[in-house]
């Protein structure tokens, strides 16, 4: 189908769906863009016009996929998400809603006859008949609104997430007449997180669904005086709670710590809660993140994700499994909480991180995702046997976890790449069938570009995967400027994922060769490669960047190289600016760490700089004045701060002595500093300080601050301005 016919067919489909479903287009509705792209070139406007598909759910009868798509309107500076349904064999999607306010967390009822969803903090249910939604009924409306929810397997119970007041004091707490005063008071750490002051924290509640509209429930954590978070912040994920198949128990992950202990620890544990008795059983204790519990279909086993070491957020993510034993009364029924025994690591011999575990329907195996050698694939494991990769390692896509397995073994999942955003696919024996074509009418108008995977030799003789994207109509007899991407994290991976913030296809379409080195610290190449960055920010990973930059500069078609990055990538830019001599021609740092000493004392998740700047394992004793630790360090309030600026550890001393702000006397290359004013992970004065230093050194420089954005730039018009400024700076110095 050609482009014009496709656009006409899509428009006709939307009209037909509207007529069939008798939908009323609400005020504020935003639909798919019908943009025409005359020159085949991707622009920031095209990027923001793409529909964003998310959260697919398979119906109980395995015939229909429910999902949502968000569309953006730049003029009104907003996005709206509506619901669609698609037959599992593919075909034409049917639009179910045309609302002016987003619908979220859409879920099938257990019998598949209705759909639940959140809108405006309230839970609704609507019948699903003949491929359309019927009249909506309010199911839950609680004070402050619902953040997310989970239905029990039979639909008779509901877990909902709502916020409660935290220990951070506001003026009206002490005097109700001060309701217009704005201030935050605290006597402990973790008073802000990511982009919000922690005046509220999430709790999870259980309520029956058969007694009219739910207006309240039973707090799983025991009450509002308990200041633990469930789900854990800063991005509460309801996947950290799971109903047992019989609906009698709830497994959940929670970090039952507060204040300084919460800020310095990653020790999130697994618990089992019984709504009937209120009893809670702790499954795990020591270690780092234990998250994402999933029950086997018969309830006899519990699996979850786990990091072994407390305080280390980039430890290997393992898949753990335990047997669940139930007490019996007179040989019948179940009494009390089950006991969990025989905990074992299913992935001890698997070198990659596990994501999104899903049980097979027969309970004999689990599916999961893993980033392996630069590509995210789907794997299967039968406990006690070898792990099998189900998607070929020559498929240049990033696959999501399966959201459904059909009777013939076909996996329903998602995929994306650097060339297109998320779409629904069916995977059978490495054959990939795309089910949705949400953005084909836009992407089909764009010129094609080429991508290469290169394995570069590092200064110590190792191999580093480096993706290289070329501009459309690339001609090796001509010259092009290049962009080297400095990865954030510092742990992470440059894979085949799609990004709406740092979009490499967009960069290539602006006439740049884009270089993506998976330097030391990336997570898809085994834990040894990942950990070579901890305690060594200034070492081999910086040489990896220089290796990639020098290699691309040797190509006759490259006229110069810019280094660009965010977060730790911004740190990398600031540090490279002080050591590169004349390798780079331009720099852009977004939300970058400039002064490591100041960063340590102003960021919110203290475990992050404490571990990575000290590079040693730590053990915490939370009683005041008691410390247990591997090695020396400075203590305060029962916590060892081995990675602090005042630590005597050699790794910390070396790290802070080489903070980027101590090398500004070497800066001479044009630099753009960008920061969000609501960024609490890397506070915005880091960007201001870098810009001020550049100005005082006489270096061509520019500062952009987005007062109401966090670590990311999310609002449509802000994002458009960000992209225009990004390419404006590059074009100014590279073209």
Secondary structure, 3 states (H helix, E strand, C coil): CCHHHHHHHHHHHHHHHHHHHCCCCCCCCCCCCCCCCCCCCCCHHHHHHCCEEEEEEECCCCCEEEEEEEEEECCCCEEEEEEEEEECCCCCCEECCCCCCCCEEEEECCCCCEEEEEECCEEEEEEEECCEEEEEEEEECCCCCCCEEEECCCCCEEEEEEEEECCCECHHHHCHHHCCCCCCECCCCCCEECCEECCEEEEEEEEECCCCCECCCEECCCCCCCCCECCCCCCCCHHHEEECCCCCCEEEEEECCCHHHHHHCCCEEEEEECCCCCCEEECCCCCCEEEEEEECCCCCEEEEEECCCCCCCCCCCEEEEEEEECCCECCECCCCCCEEEEEEECCCCCCCCCEEEEECCCCCCEEEEEEECCEEEEEEECCCCCEEECCCCCCCCEECCCCEECCCCCEEEEEEECCEEEEEEEEECCEEEECCCCCHHHHCCCCCCCEEEEEEECCCCCEEEEEEECCCCCCCCCCEEEEEEECCCCCECCCCCCCCCCCHHHHHHCCEEEEEECCCCECCCCHHHHHCCCCCCCCHHHHHHHHHHHHHHCCCCEEEEEEEEECHHHHHHHHHHHHCCCCCCEEEEECCCCCHHHHHHHCCCHHHHHHHHHCCCEECCCCCCCCEECCCCCEECCEECCCCCCCCCHHHHHHHHCCHHHHHHHCCCCEEEEEECCCCCCCCHHHHHHHHHHHHCCCCEEEEEECCCCCCCCCHHHHHHHHHHHHHHHHHHHC
